[in-house]
């Protein structure tokens, strides 16, 4: 028999005292923790009293003495040089005033605007553009401060006045005076809201300076460089106490242009007081030697921030100084289109050396009488004399035989109706009409009678001065068109070639020689010793009857064109000039003459006998 012990029950009298002891111990712990919290609070309160009340000035001065600022170091933009290495666009040292947004107070904007002669509303709007940006983005306020403005900044910088104001060293863009090359070079300015919202400028921030037009815009990425940064410790007066670190700015790349500064000046002087454009190219390379549009503007006025009244004046000026006529003016070329017409007729075999037309002062086509520019007529003319005298009846006749689509074929072959691809923004393509174009654009068929006007460079046909120089330069080199370009370092694009009969090309080139040198309409472009060939053009903006009636202003007078090249064989230079409302093409001839002569005079001074290069060559003269 096994003994099983009886289970013992806990003694209630033993458990009750233990529970009371635990509760007393917990109460002691809680009380002790509360006293610790009170002690810590009293310690912090005494420290706050010491920091903010008893020794406020001491600690405040120490904090201000250790304030760290991060300041931008703007990268200098690359210089722009001409083909000979002469500086056209440069930079000079300046100061830029910026606002640091980490210390910016809205109530300070009014007094700052007043002290710097700024519009308070514009300043507030400018600051507001940064509201969604991190505070380390600074607000660029003003460049090229006057002595009075510098005095204001120095007197009010610091914690006691306007701590947000900071002066940093900067580079200020300097352009040639008088608007020289304004449309070619363009200008820089602060990026605006519209640009910030475009894909082209997606990587930029408010306050960044960008190229707005011209070469400054097209080559902005090369010219702009990369900004640096400097971290400094400053005192309460914003004076630098210690430089903590510097990341140097990387300057932008220089641009060496194909532009000849001497030729550019000559072209601008030739256009002084006139409205129009001049484009000079080397047709063998595509290098742009000069590009002028008048009237122009002074790019220096745009650096930093242009005055709103000045901007409004430029935009509303009837002379349109902001309009780059060299690559944006799309106008009828008049008789400067006739070399393309003659080449088309020869290539298509509809005329030959023996072909003649009798000009009695006009001719009737499709029930409409079309006058020649010479009232009494030119008599019987062949392809050489018709070009030399710019006989409209001759070209009406061959245009009627060709038809609009064959005319369009050769116009487009020469590069009309399309952009040349020059390295400048906002180039226009002009217009070459055709049956397909009219159906697509106007939903109408082309009528044969419309071809007559196009045959002499009128009607729906439009070109830019750049296109005209490019087109005639390609014909002058035997059917080889090089892409126009403005930067020397850029590799030229492959040539575009046409399979042309060289004898037909020679006939066209000789006829253009006769225009200038054999009693033709372009005698005003003749220079003894230089073999200049060319073609005049007088293009209507309105009918003669309307202009003579006096109901239209001078803006509707005929445009004067001239395009010329030299020497006749393997030309080195081709120049197109547009003289708006010049009325007669021979008045544009001297503009081209002066530019071509300046080019060969410079070659001669440089040691090359330019006059010999431009003399009569061995090019065969077609039979007349």
Secondary structure, DSSP 8 states (H G I E B T S, - for coil): -----------HHHHHHHHHHHHHHHHHHHHHHHHHHHHHHHHHHHHHHIIIIITHHHHHHHHHHTEEEEEEE------EE-TTS-EEEEEEEEEEEEE-TTS--TTHHHHHHHHTT--HHHHHHHHHTTTTS-TTS-EEEEES--HHHHHHHHHHBSTTSBTTEEEEEEEEEE--GGGTTHHHH--EEE--HHHHTSGGGTT--TT-EEE-SHHHHHTHHHHS-B-EEEEEEE-TT--EEEEEEEE--B----EEBS--HHHHHHHHHHTTT--EEEEEE-TTT-BEEEEEEES---GGGGSS---HHHHHHHHH-TT-TT--HHHH--B--GGGGHHHHHHHHHHTTS--TT--EEESSEEEETTEEEE-SSTT--EEE-HHHHHHHT-HHHHHHHHHHH-HHHHHHHHHHTTTTS----SSTT----B---HHHHHHHHS----HHHHHHHTTT-TT-BB-HHHHHHHHHHHHTTSEE---B-BTTS-----EE----HHHHHHHHHHHHHHHHSS-TTGGG--TT---EEEEEEE-SS-HHHHHHT-S-GGGS-EEEEEEEESSSS-SEEEEEEETT--STHHHHHHHHHHHHHHHHHHHHTTS-HHHHTS--S------
